[in-house]
Amino acid sequence: MSKSARPTVKDVAQASGVSPTTVSFVLNGASGHVSLETRERVRQAARALGYVPNGSAQALRKGSSRIVLLNVEGIPASNSLGSYIRGLDAELTVHDHVLLVVHGHLSSQTLSDVAQTVSPRAVIDLADAGNADATADTRTSLDSFFAQADVPVQYLVGKDHRHIAAALPEVAELQALAGLRGRLMQHASHAAGLARCATFTLPVSLDVAEERLRSFRTEHPEVTAIAAYNDDLALLLLAAMRRLGLQAPADLAVVGFDDTLHGALFSPALTTVRIDAEAIGRIAARKALGLPSIDSAVEPARVIVRESG
């Protein structure tokens, strides 16, 4: 940024290590989902840069409408996301509020314009969840939606695996969330007394995934189990293993995440993690509206044991 240029949201985001969307939320009062530490970091960066929000950005605030805005930009459709949205919508309906879901590839300015138009009661930004720090309270700040890395780790430890790896997606839109999952896997492995959790990325291409897995096996022959970012990636991994003549779980145990139907239909059937996303959505709705927590607890995430793990 040149000395004469007016600082922008992107400048503040780069200086504070968060996304432009989070900067907009923090500086305009719709940041209930953002940790206090992150809010202060954004405000300090804005002050240091001399950033002044423009009129459109100022409009992104907690409004008086009965609308709650949910941003899922860049998050792929999944069982968990669908259930989360159903729970969120159902709880908001009980309290005479309407859920507006924003998805697609939006700029922070476009999101600000949406908020300006509807003046939402609250904003929930799942798209920026990956920018949260992997601290002890990460799971609380994300309403348990992304932070379940300990579940597959504990399951695999129970199966006597001592060297576990994480397979993460090589997709630009998922880099923040993939990074979060990777950090949480590291924490979970350390807590279980394991060696450092190796991580590697897989692209959509099966040919490239095959080569990537071959190289990973050469570099990490000690790894006996892999926890994948989601079921889609786990199935890609199983397909690459088949090409290399590897069997699950004899050569590598594989665990997915999201309990999708096609995971159950694959051969070998995919072991996966199921979360109570609908209940998490209901809790998120009450939190957004400033209501007390409901008595019914979220069911713990659990492993659906099938053939691959």
C-alpha positions, 0 to 999 in steps of 0.5 A, a space after each residue: 500500500 502506498 503512503 498516499 493510498 487510503 487504507 482498505 478493508 483488505 489492508 486491515 485484513 492482511 495486517 490482522 491475519 483475518 479475512 476481509 469479511 471478518 474485518 467488516 463484521 468486527 468494525 461494524 458491530 456484527 461480530 458476535 461469532 468472532 473471539 474477543 482476541 480477534 476483534 481487538 487485533 482487527 481494531 488495533 490494525 485498523 487504528 494503526 493503518 488509519 482505516 476509516 470505514 466507508 458509508 456502505 461498510 458502516 451499514 454492516 451492523 446489527 439491525 432491527 429487522 427479524 432477519 439473521 444472515 448466514 454466510 456459507 461462501 465457499 463451503 461445499 454442500 454436505 449433510 452436516 451443513 444441510 442439517 445445521 441450516 435446518 436447525 438454525 432455520 427451525 429455531 429462528 422460526 420459533 422466535 419469528 425470525 427469518 434465515 437468509 443464507 448467502 453463498 457463492 463467491 462474494 466480495 466483502 463489499 457485496 456482503 456488506 451491501 446485502 447486510 445494508 439492504 436487510 439490516 440483519 438482527 445478527 450475522 453468522 459467518 461460517 465461511 470465516 470459521 477457518 480464521 479462528 485460532 485453534 485454542 482450547 475454546 475454539 470448539 465453543 466459538 465455532 459451535 462445534 461445527 468444524 472442530 471435531 478432530 479429536 473424534 477420529 483420532 481417539 477412535 484410531 488410537 483405540 484401534 492401536 494406530 500410533 502414526 496418524 495422518 490428516 488428508 486435506 483438500 487442495 481447493 483454494 476456497 477451503 484453505 482456511 477451514 482445511 488449515 483449521 482442521 489440520 491444526 486441530 488434528 495436531 492438537 488432538 494427536 499431541 493430546 493422545 500422546 502420538 507422534 506429530 500428525 503428518 498432513 498432506 493435500 489431495 486435489 480433485 484429480 484421481 491421477 494426481 491424488 494417486 501420485 500424491 499418495 504414492 509420494 506420501 507413503 514413501 516419505 511416511 511409511 510409518 503412517 497406518 491410518 488417515 483421517 480425511 477432511 470429509 467423506 468426498 476426500 476419503 473416497 478419493 483417497 480410497 480410489 487412489 489406494 485401489 490404484 496402488 494396490 493398497 487395501 483399507 484397513 489392512 494397509 491404511 485405515 481411512 476415516 471420513 467426516 460427514 456420514 454421506 450416503 455415497 460413503 456407505 455405498 462405496 466398497 469398502 464402505 467408509 468409516 466416518 464421523 457424524 455430528 449433531 449439526 441440527 442441534 448445533 444450528 439450533 444453539 447457534 440461532 439462540 446465541 445469535 438472538 441473545 437467548 439462553 442456551 436450550 436444555 437439550 445438549 448436542 449429541 456427541 460426535 460419533 464414529 460410524 464404523 464400517 469397513 475402511 477403518 
